[in-house]
Amino acid sequence: MYDVITFGSASQDIFLKSKNFLKVQGSNFPTGEGICFSLGSKIEVDNVYLSSGGGGTNTAATFASQGHKTAYCGMVGDDIAGKTITEELKELKIGIEFIKKTKERPTNHSVFLNCDCCGDRTVLVYRGASDVLKKEDIPWNKIKNTKWFYLAPFAGSAAQMTESFVVFAKKNNIKVALNPGYNQLTLPKPALEKILSKTDVLILNREEASLLTKIPYQEEGEIFKKIDEMMPGIAIMTKGEDGVVVSDGKYLYKAVILKVKVVDSTGAGDSFGSGFVAGMMQKNDIIFAVQLAMANSSSCISRWGAKSGLLKKGNRWKKIEVSKNLCN
């Protein structure tokens, strides 16, 4: 039996860093700023780093690193990238028997263009094989032997399966942690309500929490009041540099971030969410889970990629202070 099976995307991540990537401003960019390099030229890159990514494999890596028996269930392309990802997961002692291959699309890819001049980055994303996962691709009879499902963000048609996963989990006494993406948060209201009513841990950033509740993210009390009405479990709202707030319906738990030198922010959310659930699996204590999640995320962003900096079982790590107050 597995302790946890993760679901979500699997991606080949390519990180490029160059002093020749320049920051420019212009009204053609939605953010008002863009990254620029000479058209038709060969651009020298100072550093390159390759690793697997995607919410499904990133979260699996945390659970395996924390000593939990873990498997990943998802789709990769029938290509070199898909093979590379599968081999990397094997090396991390993550079960790969639930991975499907497809010739329909290549494996997901993300190319990170890191700009030396400002420390910021732009990400080029190809949503490939992971987004064509279908219900018939899931080995339902084989995945029921686990204690937890961790559902990372789904995009494309795969988002439609969220309800199926949650309903299946509850029928088989499997706990559910859900970190929904935009495509899941904008599912039809009846489906979303059903999903949330069966979710044990809900992980959102503040923009997602605002999208779900239709309440400005600055109004934290109202957001959690609304979410507590929608679901019986634990709700988490991460706030970037402003820390995190967690509600169990009775108490609000708050913590600030650990100060570290940020090398690469890839996987920050995945390492926090999976770190929290790993903490709950170990001690069933929210304060401990927040502390482990924050330490895992801080360690993750201190290294390149979403997996190389993850805490391993037995590592020493700094515990932040977590406040606990009654919900209003």
Residue, then its C-alpha position, 0 to 999 in steps of 0.5 A: m500500500y502507498d502512503v500517497i499517490t500524486f496526480g498532476s502534470a509531468s514536465q521537462d524543465i529547462f533553465l537558461k540564464s544569460k546576461n544577454f537577456l535584457k529587460v524592456q518596457g512597452s505597452n505591448f506587454p500585459t505586465g508593461e515589461g518584457i524580456c528582450f534579445s536580438l532577433g536573428s542572432k545566436i544568444e550566448v547563455d551563461n548557464v543551463y540546468l535541466s530537471s523534471g517539473g510539473g505539480g504531479t512529480n514535484t509533490a511526489a518528490t517531497f513525499a518520497s524525500q520525507g520517507h513516505k511510500t509514494a507513487y505518481c499517476g499521470m501522462v507523459g509523451d512517448d519520447i526522450a523527455g518522458k523517458t528521462i522524467t520516468e527514470e528520474l522518478k525511479e531514482l527518487k524511489i517514486g512508484i512509476e507503475f501508474i504512468k501512461k505514455t501517449k503518442e498523441r502529444p509530446t511531454n510537457h515542457s517549460v523553458f525558464l528564461n532567467c534575466d541577469c539584469c533584474g533577477d526576474r524570469t519569463v517562462l515558455v510553457y508547452r502543455g502537452a501529454s499531461d493535458v490529454l489524460k482521460k478517465e480511461d487512462i487511470p488504473w482505478n482498481k490499482i490506485k485505491n490502495t493508498k492513504w492519500f491522494y494529492l491533486a496538483p493543478f490540472a489543465g485542459s481536459a484533465a481538469q474535468m476528472t477532478e470530481s471523479f478522483v475526489v468521489f473515488a477517494k471518498k468511496n475508498n476511504i482515501k484522504v484528499a489534498l487539493n491544490p486546484g488550478y484555474n481550470q478546476l476553480t472555474l468548473p461548473k458550480p455544482a461540480l466545484e461544490k461537490i469536490l470541495s465538500k469531499t476535500d480534506v486539505l485545500i491549498l490555494n494562493r491568495e489570487e486563487a482564494s479570491l477567484l474561488t470566493k469572489i472576495p478581494y484577497q485582502e479580506e482574509g477573514e471573509i475569505f476563510k469564512k466563505i471557504d469554511e462554509m464550502m468545505p469541512g477540512i483544512a484550508i490554506m492560503t499562501k501569500g508569497e512574501d507575506g507568509v501563510v494563513v491556515s484555517d481548520g474551521k475553528y482556528l486561524y494559524k498564521a506564519v511569516i516566511l523564512k528568510v533565505k537567498v532565492v536562487d530559483s522560485t520554481g516549485a515554491g508552491d508545490s513544495f509548500g503544499s506537499g510539505f504541509v500534507a507530509g507534516m500532517m501525515q507525520k504528526n497530524d498537527i497543523i502547527f508542525a505541518v506549517q513549519l515543515a511546509m515553510a522549511n521545505s519551500s524555503s529550502c526548495i527555492s535556495r537551489w535550481g529546479a523544483k526538486s534539488g533543494l527539497l528537505k530529506k527525512g532526517n535533515r535539520w530545519k528551522k522552525i518558524e513561529v506559528s500563531k493560533n487564534l480563534c476564527n472570528 
